[in-house]
Amino acid sequence: MHENTQQLVKKTTVLDLFCGAGGMSLGFQNAGCEIIGGIDKNPHAIKTHQKNFPDCKLKLPARDIHKVSLSKLPLQPGEVDILIGAPPCQVFSAVGRVKIKSLSKPDIDSEPRNFLYKYVVRFLGYYKPLFFAIENVNTLKSHKIFSTMIAHLEKGLGARRRDYPGYDIKYQVLQASDYGVPQRRKRLFIVGVRKDLGLTFEFPSMSTEKTVSVGNAIGDLIPLTPPYRPLTTKSRHQQIDSEKPYLSLPQSEYQEKMRKKITESEDYDAVMNHICRSHNPVDLICFAMLSQGGKYTDLPEFMRRYRWDIFNDKYKRLPWNEPAWTLTAHMQKDCLAYIHPTQTRSISVREAARLQSFPDDFIFDAPMTRMFELVGNSVPPLLAEAIARPIVEQVRAYYESL
């Protein structure tokens, strides 16, 4: 093998569209890839992504993808081996569709966010990567736009269709808890491989390891007492920047994995972003009355201040011995559906990150509410890594054959 080919094999390059905080980037990096850039319109997402992937060749400020000029980017066609992305999915989710209708937008099928995938097609046509991988909510499969999306990803669209490389496409709904993530989270993955390369792709088999529970994931983090009132801006920044010691040595393989780089560091053995919200006294009383796995409708009737058919998820206490239910970006508004299994409070940012499989050395750089948003919107890194490994194997085999 030639020396330059060895370098290519070692550095399978990845560009991340709609990168968010970087969950998908981290999964592909852990599978042996080099992340060369992330694009997102959320400034907190970009700041966090660039903090955790400081060596990216492409470093754009927060920017809408439709404002990105491909010819002006410091990346040339042929420099991107794998294109990945998780376009905003609220329009395709059941909850998101209900919300949009409630805002007097009955024609939700014409929502601009339905067509963000077309920018993925644009990037594919320009960079012609060997593979692409897209993540979205599993309900996208039943959306009437899905077949059109797949056709465009496969064959391109518009006047530049003749220059489009063409992709063989496979898609499948995966359950995150089947791949080591301590969370029940079904997501659709769409993977494409260039038709002209003779490469293949098969979705990864389920992990044979035991399902990771909430307790396995967060049991080594120290107990927190929620503040009695919302913090001042100064106090909030002090909390965000503070490090907290661990409660104990790792008590599970998952905790060891989450702490690996922290433990290897000689500088510190503490965790950041372990901060939680303040709660009013009524909420705290409700928290205390719920058993693990309990929800709003389990409360005594005299304590139910809201309609049960609308606010069924108003209060939910996580189980200790099972995976968490799906984390969402609604955590930026409140975390009442994610009450700690054994403590009278909602979960912290770091606990939410653990439940998404972000390791403790991954730092979220944003105000607390925005941290929760970034975590809830993320692709779990362990799930992304499971998708990445068979792709990376094929890319390396391709370069070795040159």
C-alpha positions in Angstrom: 0.0 0.0 0.0 1.3 3.4 -0.9 2.0 6.0 1.9 -0.7 8.4 0.7 -3.2 5.6 0.6 -2.4 4.8 4.2 -3.1 8.4 5.1 -6.5 8.3 3.4 -7.4 5.1 5.2 -6.5 6.6 8.6 -8.5 9.8 7.9 -12.0 9.0 6.6 -13.4 12.5 6.4 -16.9 13.5 7.6 -18.9 16.6 7.1 -21.9 17.0 9.4 -25.0 19.0 8.2 -27.5 20.2 10.9 -24.8 19.1 13.3 -26.4 20.3 16.5 -24.1 19.8 19.5 -22.3 17.0 17.7 -23.8 13.6 18.8 -23.6 12.2 15.3 -20.1 13.7 14.7 -18.9 12.1 18.0 -20.2 8.7 17.0 -18.4 8.8 13.6 -15.2 10.1 15.3 -15.3 7.2 17.7 -15.6 4.9 14.7 -12.3 6.3 13.4 -13.3 9.2 11.3 -12.0 12.8 11.1 -14.7 15.4 11.5 -13.8 18.2 9.1 -16.8 20.5 9.7 -20.2 21.0 11.1 -23.0 23.3 9.8 -26.0 24.5 11.9 -28.0 27.7 12.3 -28.1 27.4 16.1 -25.2 29.5 17.6 -25.2 27.4 20.8 -24.9 24.3 18.8 -22.1 25.6 16.7 -20.2 26.9 19.8 -20.6 23.5 21.4 -19.6 21.6 18.3 -16.5 23.7 17.7 -15.5 23.4 21.4 -15.6 19.6 21.2 -14.2 19.3 17.6 -11.6 22.0 17.6 -9.5 20.7 14.7 -12.3 20.9 12.0 -11.0 22.4 8.7 -14.4 24.0 8.2 -15.4 26.5 11.0 -18.5 28.5 10.0 -20.4 30.7 12.3 -24.1 29.7 12.9 -25.8 29.9 9.5 -28.9 28.8 7.8 -28.0 26.1 5.4 -29.7 27.8 2.5 -27.3 30.7 3.0 -24.2 28.5 2.6 -22.3 29.0 -0.7 -20.7 25.7 -1.5 -18.1 27.2 -3.9 -16.9 29.5 -1.1 -16.3 26.8 1.5 -12.7 25.7 2.2 -13.6 22.1 1.1 -13.3 20.8 -2.4 -15.2 18.1 -4.2 -13.5 14.8 -3.2 -12.5 15.9 0.2 -15.7 14.6 1.9 -15.8 10.8 2.3 -19.0 10.7 4.3 -21.8 13.2 4.6 -24.0 13.0 7.7 -26.8 15.0 9.1 -29.9 15.1 11.2 -32.3 17.7 9.7 -34.7 19.2 12.2 -37.5 16.7 12.7 -40.3 18.5 14.5 -42.4 18.7 11.4 -42.3 15.0 10.9 -43.0 14.0 14.6 -46.5 13.5 15.8 -46.1 16.1 18.6 -44.6 18.6 16.1 -47.5 18.2 13.6 -50.0 18.8 16.4 -48.2 21.9 17.5 -47.9 23.4 14.0 -51.6 22.8 13.5 -52.4 24.6 16.7 -50.5 27.6 15.4 -53.1 28.0 12.6 -50.9 26.4 10.0 -53.2 23.7 8.5 -51.1 23.1 5.5 -48.2 21.6 7.4 -47.1 19.5 4.4 -45.9 22.7 2.7 -43.8 23.7 5.7 -40.3 24.7 4.5 -38.7 22.4 7.1 -40.2 19.5 5.2 -37.8 20.1 2.4 -34.5 20.6 4.2 -33.4 17.3 2.8 -33.0 19.0 -0.5 -29.9 20.8 0.9 -28.5 17.4 1.7 -29.0 16.5 -2.0 -27.3 19.7 -3.0 -24.2 18.8 -0.9 -24.2 15.3 -2.2 -24.2 16.6 -5.8 -21.3 18.9 -5.1 -19.0 16.8 -2.9 -20.0 13.4 -4.2 -19.1 11.5 -1.0 -18.8 7.8 -0.9 -21.6 7.4 1.7 -24.2 9.5 3.4 -26.2 8.9 6.6 -29.3 10.8 7.7 -31.1 10.5 11.0 -34.7 11.5 11.7 -37.8 10.5 13.6 -39.3 7.1 12.8 -42.6 8.7 11.8 -41.0 10.2 8.7 -41.5 6.8 7.0 -45.3 7.4 7.1 -45.1 11.0 5.8 -46.3 11.4 2.2 -43.1 13.2 1.4 -40.9 10.2 2.2 -41.0 8.4 -1.2 -40.1 11.7 -2.9 -37.3 12.3 -0.5 -35.8 8.9 -1.2 -36.1 9.3 -4.9 -34.3 12.7 -4.8 -31.5 11.3 -2.5 -31.1 8.4 -4.9 -31.1 10.3 -8.3 -30.7 14.0 -7.5 -33.1 16.8 -8.5 -33.3 19.8 -10.8 -31.0 20.9 -13.6 -27.9 19.3 -12.0 -29.4 15.8 -12.0 -27.1 14.7 -14.8 -24.0 15.4 -12.7 -25.4 13.6 -9.6 -23.4 10.5 -8.6 -26.5 8.4 -7.7 -26.8 6.4 -4.5 -28.1 3.0 -3.5 -30.2 3.6 -0.4 -31.3 1.6 2.6 -33.3 2.7 5.5 -34.3 1.2 8.8 -35.8 2.2 12.2 -33.4 1.5 15.1 -34.0 1.4 18.8 -31.3 3.2 20.7 -31.4 0.9 23.7 -30.5 -2.0 21.4 -27.1 -0.4 20.9 -26.0 0.5 24.4 -27.9 3.7 24.9 -29.8 3.9 28.3 -32.9 5.3 26.5 -35.8 4.0 24.5 -35.5 6.1 21.4 -36.6 4.9 18.0 -35.1 6.7 15.1 -35.0 6.3 11.3 -31.6 6.1 9.6 -31.2 6.5 5.8 -27.9 5.4 4.4 -26.7 5.8 0.8 -23.7 4.4 -1.0 -22.5 5.7 -4.3 -23.7 3.5 -7.1 -20.4 3.5 -9.1 -18.2 2.2 -6.4 -19.3 -1.4 -5.9 -19.6 -0.9 -2.1 -22.3 -2.3 0.1 -23.9 -1.5 3.5 -25.8 -3.5 6.0 -27.3 -2.1 9.2 -25.6 -3.2 12.4 -26.9 -6.1 14.4 -28.3 -5.4 17.8 -25.9 -5.4 20.7 -25.6 -8.6 22.6 -24.8 -6.7 25.8 -27.4 -6.3 28.6 -29.7 -3.2 28.2 -28.3 -0.2 30.1 -30.6 1.2 32.8 -30.9 4.7 34.1 -29.2 3.6 37.3 -26.3 2.0 35.4 -26.0 5.3 33.5 -26.1 8.0 36.3 -25.6 6.3 39.6 -22.1 7.6 40.2 -23.1 11.3 39.9 -23.4 13.2 43.2 -26.9 14.1 44.5 -28.1 17.6 43.9 -30.4 19.9 45.7 -32.4 22.0 43.3 -32.2 25.8 43.9 -35.3 27.1 45.6 -35.7 30.0 43.1 -34.4 30.6 39.6 -30.7 31.6 39.6 -29.4 35.0 38.7 -27.4 35.2 35.5 -24.2 35.5 37.5 -25.1 32.5 39.7 -26.2 30.5 36.7 -22.9 31.0 34.9 -21.0 30.0 38.1 -23.0 26.8 38.2 -22.5 26.0 34.6 -18.7 26.5 34.8 -18.3 24.6 38.1 -16.9 21.1 38.3 -18.4 18.5 40.7 -16.7 15.5 42.1 -18.0 12.0 41.4 -20.1 10.3 44.1 -18.1 7.0 43.8 -15.9 5.0 41.6 -17.7 3.7 38.4 -20.3 1.1 39.4 -21.0 -0.2 35.9 -19.2 -0.7 32.5 -21.3 2.2 31.1 -20.1 4.6 33.8 -16.5 3.5 33.1 -17.1 4.3 29.4 -18.6 7.7 30.2 -15.7 8.6 32.5 -12.9 7.1 30.5 -11.2 10.3 29.2 -11.9 12.1 32.5 -10.3 9.3 34.4 -7.3 9.2 32.1 -6.6 12.9 32.6 -4.1 13.9 35.3 -5.5 17.4 35.5 -8.9 16.7 37.1 -11.4 13.9 38.1 -14.6 15.9 38.1 -17.6 16.4 35.9 -19.1 19.6 34.4 -22.7 20.5 33.4 -24.1 18.6 36.4 -26.7 21.3 37.1 -30.5 21.1 37.5 -33.5 23.4 37.4 -35.2 25.2 40.3 -38.7 23.9 41.1 -41.7 25.5 42.9 -42.9 23.9 46.1 -46.0 22.3 44.5 -43.8 20.5 41.9 -41.5 19.2 44.6 -44.5 17.8 46.5 -45.7 16.1 43.4 -42.3 14.7 42.7 -42.1 13.2 46.1 -45.4 11.4 45.7 -44.5 9.6 42.5 -42.9 6.2 42.5 -40.4 5.2 39.9 -42.1 5.0 36.5 -45.0 6.9 37.9 -46.7 9.7 36.0 -49.1 12.6 36.5 -52.3 10.5 36.4 -50.9 8.4 39.4 -51.2 11.5 41.7 -54.2 11.8 44.0 -57.0 13.6 42.1 -57.0 16.6 44.4 -53.4 17.3 43.2 -54.1 17.2 39.5 -54.2 20.8 38.5 -54.2 20.1 34.8 -56.4 18.2 32.4 -55.1 14.6 32.4 -55.8 14.0 28.7 -53.6 17.0 27.7 -51.0 16.9 30.4 -50.5 13.1 30.8 -46.7 13.7 30.7 -46.8 16.6 33.1 -44.9 14.7 35.7 -43.0 11.4 35.1 -40.4 9.8 37.4 -37.7 7.8 35.6 -37.2 4.2 36.5 -33.9 3.2 38.1 -33.7 -0.4 36.6 -34.8 0.3 33.1 -33.8 2.6 30.2 -35.2 6.1 30.2 -38.0 7.1 27.8 -37.2 9.3 24.9 -35.5 12.6 25.7 -36.7 15.6 23.7 -35.9 19.2 23.2 -38.9 20.1 25.4 -36.4 19.8 28.3 -35.5 23.4 27.4 -38.9 24.5 28.7 -39.1 22.1 31.7 -37.9 18.7 32.7 -41.0 17.6 34.5 -41.2 14.4 32.4 -37.7 13.5 33.6 -37.8 13.4 37.3 -34.8 11.7 38.9 -35.6 8.2 40.0 -34.4 8.6 43.7 -34.1 12.4 44.2 -36.8 15.0 44.5 -35.8 17.0 41.4 -35.7 16.8 37.6 -32.5 15.5 36.0 -29.4 17.6 35.4 -27.9 18.5 32.1 -25.1 15.9 32.7 -27.6 13.2 33.6 -29.5 13.9 30.4 -26.3 13.8 28.5 -25.4 10.4 30.0 -28.8 9.1 29.0 -28.0 10.2 25.5 -24.6 8.5 25.7 -22.5 11.7 25.7 -19.3 11.0 27.7 -18.4 13.3 30.6 -15.6 15.0 28.7 -18.1 16.3 26.1 -18.9 19.9 27.3 -22.0 21.8 26.4 -21.2 25.5 26.0 -24.6 27.3 26.4 -27.0 28.6 29.0 -28.7 25.8 30.9 -32.0 25.8 29.0 -30.1 25.7 25.7 -28.0 22.8 27.0 -31.2 20.8 27.6 -32.3 21.7 24.1 -29.0 20.6 22.6 -29.1 17.3 24.5 -32.7 16.6 23.6 -32.2 17.2 19.9 -29.0 15.1 19.7 -28.3 11.8 18.0 -27.0 9.5 20.7 -23.3 9.1 19.9 -23.3 5.3 20.6 -26.2 4.8 18.2 -24.3 6.9 15.6 -21.2 4.9 16.2 -23.0 1.7 15.5 -24.1 3.1 12.1 -20.7 4.5 11.4 -18.6 1.3 11.9 -19.9 -0.7 8.9 -19.7 2.5 6.7 -16.1 3.2 7.8 -15.2 -0.4 7.1 -16.4 -0.1 3.5 -14.6 3.3 2.9 -11.3 1.9 4.1 -11.7 -1.2 2.0 -12.3 1.1 -1.0 -9.2 3.1 -0.5 -7.1 0.0 0.2 -8.2 -1.3 -3.2 -7.0 1.7 -5.1 
